[in-house]
Amino acid sequence: MQIIIPHFIYFKDRISTNLSIAFDKTIEKIAPIEELVALYPDAPITTLKENSLLMPGLINAHVHIEFSANKTQLSYGDFMHWLYSVIENREELIGGCDTNCMQKACDNMLSNGITSFGAISSHGMDLDACANAKQNVVYFNELIGSQAVMADTLFQDFLSRLDASKSIQREGFYPAVAIHSPYSVHPILIKKALEIVKNENLKLTAHFMESIAERNWLDESSGDFTKFFKDLLKQDKNVCDAEEFLEHFNTQETLLTHVTNATEKELETIKKHNHTIIHCPISNRLLGNPTLNIKAINDKNIKWIVATDGLSSNYKLDLFEEMKISLFMHSSAPLLEFAQALIDGVTINAAEALGLNSGEIKEGKNADMIVLDLDAAPTKELAIHLILQHYNISQVYINGKLEKEA
């Protein structure tokens, strides 16, 4: 047991002072220091400096660690140009990012206050890096393949990767399943994967409606994907439409990433089945995709959170930067209200979406906490200032263990 005395504590509904926290792996007690010392007289005490703010650790629900070698190899500005550049540079990108490269990406996230993340693993090459990361990891083994003739081979590869991640499952590392997208996964494979998800109660995610190319291909088997599928996969028709894809998840709450081209009907389906949308604003901008219609999903009370995506479509893995870009992209949203929603989207709401016992400073929650060095006492507009000022993160605790100190 240890005790920490911050100047301010960021609770879900308020900022408090004159309170301290006793914790080991979880937060045991929040009370005035005198009460905690009486309860835990032998606990070591850490007193933080003036204007220190203790808040929940950040949660990055969607990141591709395997592509962390990219800096300037890929083409931005148009989704199809980007996709072709990924295919062209795939061997260089994957071969150029060994375990040390991927570990560096995890460490960078740690420096940016990210105490948990959802890793989308396409090949399983990031398994060691994610298993050894200091953060809590939900490890999404990704299933991809739209050709029926390849279904058995692709599914066996998926199973072997899933089994490898399950073999090292532990507290803080949780195997899960990702369905790549409606245009790239055959319904046969989706159904087989969902049987496993349901039987083993695994977390589930999928990309959905990221680009106009996807919209046109799923609606009419036309548009920019026509040449792509014909040339590379010898397909001239989609394997399912968007509605058919969503039907697969009617009984399984799913994290749907991007959703920037969804129809009104699709949003109604997402709401009806309690799915969560993952908002990746920088990735959407760099790949020439639309901006998520936050007003539409708020009007329908659809849950949404914020993530960075991977370095194949971003320049850093930093949720404060991601929130800042989103704050400016959604220029019509009420500023303070939206800033608070963004912070909820990388803390309490992200924890709920990933099934983690964290995301807020509360007794019984995991002691995943970060300490920010504010310039002055916080005002009622703290949420805005946290996003704009990107204060120094001087300490990071994960499951009660001090993992970073500056």
SENU-697804 format. One line per 10 residues: number of its first residue (from 1); for each residue x, y, z of C-alpha. Coordinates in pm, 1 decimal, always signed. Each point is the difference from the previous one (the first is absolute). Layout:
residues N
NUM) X/Y/Z; ...
This chain:
residues 406
1) +0.0/+0.0/+0.0; +118.1/+352.5/-76.2; -144.8/+346.8/+32.2; +23.1/+286.8/-246.4; -82.0/+362.7/+80.5; -75.4/+199.9/-315.1; -97.7/+365.7/+1.6; -308.2/-72.0/-213.8; -189.5/-314.1/-100.0; -196.5/-29.8/-323.2
11) -324.6/-182.5/+74.4; -264.3/-73.5/-260.6; -228.6/+276.3/+124.7; +229.7/+244.7/+178.9; +351.3/+111.8/+89.6; +86.1/-46.0/+367.5; +276.2/+110.8/+229.2; +93.6/-98.5/+356.7; -45.5/-369.5/-80.9; +258.7/-276.4/-24.4
21) -3.4/-352.7/-138.1; +104.7/-330.4/+154.5; +63.5/-270.6/-258.3; +177.2/-319.5/-91.7; -114.0/-161.5/-327.2; -335.8/+167.5/+49.7; -110.5/+323.6/+161.0; -88.3/-102.6/+355.2; -103.1/+327.1/+162.4; -42.6/+367.0/-91.4
31) -8.5/+225.1/+305.7; +184.6/+279.1/+184.2; +360.2/-93.6/+74.1; -59.2/-21.4/+375.8; -260.3/-270.7/-50.9; +222.4/-198.9/-235.2; +300.7/+15.1/+234.7; -219.3/-129.3/+282.5; -123.3/-288.0/-217.7; +338.4/-84.0/-156.4
41) +269.4/+119.8/+242.2; +279.7/-194.1/-170.7; -77.9/+110.8/-356.2; +269.3/+211.7/-168.8; -124.0/+346.9/-93.9; +74.2/+191.1/-320.7; -74.2/+370.3/+13.8; -34.1/+161.2/-342.6; +94.3/+358.5/-74.4; -226.3/+302.4/-15.5
51) -255.3/+1.1/-284.3; +44.8/-370.7/-64.1; -309.1/-165.5/-144.7; -63.1/-371.5/+36.6; -237.6/-139.7/-261.9; -83.9/-337.4/-155.6; +251.3/-151.3/-239.4; -94.4/+35.0/-364.9; -131.2/-291.8/-206.8; +78.0/-34.0/-372.2
61) -260.4/-249.2/-121.3; +125.7/-43.2/-358.1; +364.2/-6.2/-109.9; +199.1/-203.9/-254.7; +339.8/-63.6/+160.4; +132.6/-210.8/-290.0; +17.4/+299.0/-235.4; +197.6/+223.3/+237.0; +296.9/+29.4/-239.5; -183.9/+239.3/-232.0
71) +106.7/+361.6/-17.3; +2.2/+109.6/-362.8; -50.0/-321.4/-200.0; -377.5/+22.3/-37.3; -214.7/+232.9/-211.3; -257.2/+222.1/+169.0; -296.5/+204.2/-119.3; -203.0/-274.6/-168.7; -106.9/-334.8/+142.4; +71.1/-206.7/-311.3
81) +339.7/+160.8/-57.5; +82.1/-77.2/+361.7; -120.0/-360.7/-32.6; +208.9/-63.7/-311.7; +301.0/+153.6/+173.6; -51.9/-236.2/+295.4; -2.0/-297.8/-236.4; +304.3/+127.4/-186.4; +198.2/+61.9/+318.5; -139.1/-282.4/+212.7
91) +317.5/-210.0/+10.1; +218.2/+298.6/+80.9; -235.0/+124.4/+270.5; -45.2/-335.9/+169.1; +361.1/-105.9/-44.1; +117.9/+338.0/+121.7; -181.4/-21.5/+331.8; +142.9/-265.4/+226.8; -92.7/-55.1/+363.5; +216.7/+293.3/+107.2
101) -183.8/+228.7/-243.7; -336.8/-114.5/+133.0; +117.9/+28.6/+359.5; +102.1/+357.7/-71.9; -355.8/+71.2/-116.2; -134.0/-143.2/+326.4; +247.7/+208.1/+198.9; -97.7/+313.8/-190.4; -361.7/-61.4/+91.8; +105.1/-42.2/+362.6
111) +180.7/+335.8/-10.4; -321.7/+152.3/-132.1; -199.8/-127.0/+296.6; -155.2/-304.0/-170.4; -36.3/-273.9/+261.3; -211.0/-242.8/-208.7; -41.1/-61.4/-370.7; -183.5/-218.3/-248.6; +251.4/-148.7/-245.5; -134.7/-102.3/-340.8
121) +233.4/-280.7/-105.1; -6.2/-101.6/-366.2; +290.6/-244.9/+2.1; +80.5/-79.2/+363.9; +345.3/+152.4/-35.2; -77.0/+244.9/+280.5; -90.7/-270.3/+251.9; +323.5/+12.0/+198.5; +7.7/+379.2/+9.4; -361.3/+20.0/+116.2
131) +37.4/-285.1/+249.6; +301.6/+174.9/+154.7; -143.4/+350.8/-11.6; -37.8/+177.5/+331.0; -354.9/+94.2/-91.7; -314.7/-208.0/+22.0; -65.8/-140.1/-348.5; -313.5/-128.2/-170.2; +156.5/-196.3/-285.5; -231.7/-14.1/-301.3
141) +100.0/-281.7/-236.5; -117.4/+120.8/-339.5; -185.1/-218.6/-250.1; +17.6/+95.2/-367.6; -79.6/-169.6/-330.9; -284.0/+42.7/-248.1; +65.8/-302.0/-224.9; -210.2/-306.7/+81.5; +260.6/-236.6/-147.5; +254.3/+127.8/+253.3
151) -236.0/-4.9/+298.5; +134.9/-313.9/+169.1; +363.8/+104.0/-34.7; -65.0/+352.0/+124.4; -207.5/-122.0/+291.8; +267.9/-245.1/+109.0; +255.3/+281.1/-3.7; -235.5/+213.4/+208.9; -54.7/-285.9/+245.9; +372.0/-59.3/+42.7
161) +56.1/+367.4/+79.6; -296.1/+9.0/+238.2; +123.4/-315.3/+175.3; +348.2/+149.4/+33.8; -143.2/+305.5/+173.5; -224.4/-213.6/+221.8; +300.9/-204.8/+109.6; +148.2/+305.0/+170.4; -323.0/+152.3/+130.6; +40.2/+155.2/+342.5
171) -132.8/+287.1/+206.9; +68.7/+304.1/-215.3; +22.5/-188.4/-330.7; -327.9/-104.6/-155.0; -35.8/-183.8/-334.4; -281.9/+129.2/-220.1; -123.7/-9.3/-360.5; -3.8/+255.8/-282.3; -197.3/-39.7/-323.1; +185.6/+217.8/-248.3
181) -292.9/+151.2/-194.1; -317.4/-84.5/-195.2; +179.7/+16.1/-333.9; +294.6/-219.4/+97.7; -142.7/-289.8/+204.1; -222.9/-272.8/-141.9; -323.1/-66.1/+195.7; +106.3/-362.4/+50.6; +305.7/+118.8/+191.4; -197.0/+256.7/+199.6
191) -250.3/-260.8/+119.3; +274.0/-241.1/+106.0; +189.3/+270.9/+187.4; -313.2/+121.8/+177.2; -66.9/-348.2/+133.5; +333.6/+20.9/+179.0; -67.4/+353.9/+119.6; -333.9/-100.8/+152.0; +117.4/-329.8/+147.0; +307.2/+153.6/+160.8
201) -146.3/+344.2/+77.1; +273.0/+187.3/-188.4; +0.3/+366.7/-87.8; -75.2/+75.0/-365.3; +86.6/+282.7/-236.5; -25.8/+77.2/-373.1; +72.4/+282.1/-243.3; -325.0/+130.6/-149.7; -75.7/+260.2/-267.0; +336.2/+173.6/-2.7
211) +5.7/+118.2/-364.1; -220.0/+97.1/-292.9; +160.4/-290.4/-188.2; -139.1/-237.4/+262.4; -343.0/+162.2/-19.7; -20.3/-39.9/-379.3; +134.5/-354.3/-0.8; -239.7/-123.2/+267.3; -301.2/+177.3/-151.2; +49.6/-76.0/-367.9
221) +328.9/-190.3/-50.4; +125.2/+312.4/-175.4; +238.2/+290.1/+51.2; +370.5/+9.8/+75.6; +6.3/-350.7/+147.5; -110.7/-155.1/-330.1; +347.4/-5.7/-154.4; +160.6/-89.3/+333.3; -207.6/-315.5/+48.4; +11.3/-100.5/-365.5
231) +376.6/+35.3/-35.7; +113.0/-132.6/+337.6; -270.0/-244.9/+103.0; -180.2/-87.0/-326.0; -332.1/+113.0/+149.5; -260.4/+205.8/-180.0; -261.8/+12.5/+274.6; -10.1/+66.8/+372.0; -42.5/-292.0/+239.0; -263.5/+181.8/+205.8
241) -154.6/+341.0/+37.3; +17.0/+224.5/+304.9; -334.2/-107.7/+141.1; +88.8/-368.3/-28.9; +332.6/+67.4/+168.5; -158.2/+175.8/+299.2; -253.8/-279.9/+40.5; +282.5/-233.3/+100.0; +53.6/+210.4/+314.1; -362.6/+27.3/+112.2
251) +65.2/-204.2/+313.0; +356.5/+114.7/+65.3; +91.3/+350.6/+110.6; +278.6/+111.7/-232.4; +249.4/+283.5/-22.2; -42.5/+143.3/-350.6; +290.7/+214.2/-117.1; -41.6/+312.6/-220.0; -369.3/-16.7/-111.7; +45.0/+322.3/-198.5
261) -221.2/-106.6/-290.8; -287.5/-172.1/+179.3; -361.6/+52.4/-102.7; -283.2/+99.2/+231.2; -123.9/-359.8/-1.0; +342.6/-135.2/+87.6; +32.2/+242.7/+288.5; -339.6/-115.0/+125.5; +125.6/-359.5/-9.2; +317.5/+97.0/+185.7
271) -209.4/+169.1/+268.0; -250.1/-287.0/+24.9; +269.3/-257.0/+67.9; +202.5/+217.3/+237.5; +318.2/+13.4/-206.3; +272.1/+257.8/+64.8; +158.5/+218.5/-268.4; +374.4/+66.7/+13.0; +84.0/+348.7/-125.6; +347.1/+35.3/-163.1
281) +5.1/+360.5/-129.7; +363.8/+25.2/-111.9; -16.5/-326.2/-192.9; -323.2/+108.7/-170.6; +153.6/+331.5/-106.3; +325.9/-147.5/-129.2; -177.6/-266.7/-203.7; -239.1/+248.2/-160.4; -309.3/-135.8/+174.2; -294.1/+198.4/+138.0
291) -20.6/+124.2/+357.2; -210.8/-205.2/+238.9; -341.8/+161.5/+43.7; +15.5/+45.2/+375.5; -331.5/+185.9/+13.3; -183.2/-283.6/-174.9; +136.0/-266.5/+234.1; -59.4/+218.1/+307.1; -357.8/+62.9/-112.7; -48.5/-377.0/-7.7
301) +183.1/-49.9/+330.8; +252.9/-230.2/-165.2; +307.5/-65.6/+212.1; +329.6/+126.6/-141.8; +361.0/+11.1/+110.9; +330.5/+130.2/-139.6; +310.2/-184.0/-124.6; +312.3/+70.3/-204.3; -11.5/-283.9/-255.4; +353.5/-107.3/-96.2
311) +308.4/+178.5/-126.2; -92.1/-111.7/-350.1; -260.5/+278.6/+10.5; +127.0/+228.9/+275.2; +318.5/+183.7/+93.7; -1.9/-77.0/+373.3; -180.3/-216.9/+253.8; -119.8/+277.9/+224.5; -359.2/+25.4/+119.3; +39.8/+361.5/+114.7
321) +100.1/+87.8/-357.0; -289.8/-207.5/-134.4; -246.4/+183.7/+223.1; +140.4/+337.2/-103.5; -43.5/-76.7/-370.3; -353.9/-122.2/+63.0; -81.0/+310.5/+203.4; +85.4/+217.8/-300.0; -150.1/-227.8/-264.7; -341.9/+10.3/+164.6
331) -21.7/+377.1/-1.4; -376.1/+18.2/+54.3; +1.2/-213.5/+316.1; -39.1/+186.8/+334.0; +362.3/+43.3/+103.4; +3.4/-91.4/+369.5; -261.8/-271.2/-31.9; +184.2/-159.0/-289.9; +338.2/+22.3/+174.1; -145.2/-186.7/+296.1
341) -147.6/-263.8/-231.0; +340.6/-46.6/-163.3; +166.8/-58.8/+335.6; -274.7/-243.9/+96.5; +70.6/-168.2/-335.4; +357.5/-82.8/+100.1; -73.4/-85.9/+363.7; -324.8/-124.4/+150.3; -185.7/-72.8/-324.5; +300.5/-170.3/-159.4
351) +40.6/-218.1/+308.4; -362.9/-105.0/-21.2; +31.7/-80.2/-371.3; +306.9/-220.0/+56.2; -136.3/-158.9/+316.8; +277.3/+137.4/+221.7; -33.8/+81.9/+368.8; +152.5/+344.3/-41.2; -65.5/+337.2/-161.5; -90.5/+195.5/+312.3
361) +133.5/+84.8/+342.8; -233.7/-201.3/+216.6; +30.7/-247.4/+284.2; +16.2/-354.9/-136.1; +134.7/+103.9/-340.1; +346.3/-101.6/-116.0; +266.6/+248.6/+101.6; +70.8/+112.1/-357.7; +80.1/+365.9/+57.7; +204.3/+281.6/-145.8
371) +132.0/+318.2/+159.5; -3.0/+323.1/-201.2; +192.2/+312.5/+99.1; -244.0/+289.2/-38.9; +116.4/+360.5/-16.9; -265.1/+119.9/+243.0; -311.2/-111.5/+181.8; -256.1/-150.3/-239.7; -301.8/+199.2/-110.2; -343.1/-122.3/-106.7
381) +142.9/-20.3/-354.6; +265.3/-253.7/+99.4; -109.0/-249.0/-267.6; +82.9/+254.8/-271.0; +334.2/+88.5/+154.7; +103.3/-364.4/+42.1; -46.9/-50.3/-372.5; +155.4/+326.6/-118.0; +296.4/+30.3/+235.9; +117.8/-362.2/+0.8
391) +148.5/+35.9/+350.0; +307.3/-194.8/+102.3; -80.3/-352.4/+118.1; +234.1/-49.4/+293.4; -120.0/-338.2/+126.7; -183.7/-299.6/-143.2; -138.3/-277.6/+220.1; -130.8/-326.7/-147.3; -170.2/-246.3/+232.5; +150.3/+195.7/+286.6
401) +357.4/-23.1/-123.3; +196.6/+313.8/-87.3; +98.8/-60.9/-362.9; +121.1/+347.2/-96.7; +139.2/+293.3/+194.3; +142.2/+319.3/-142.7
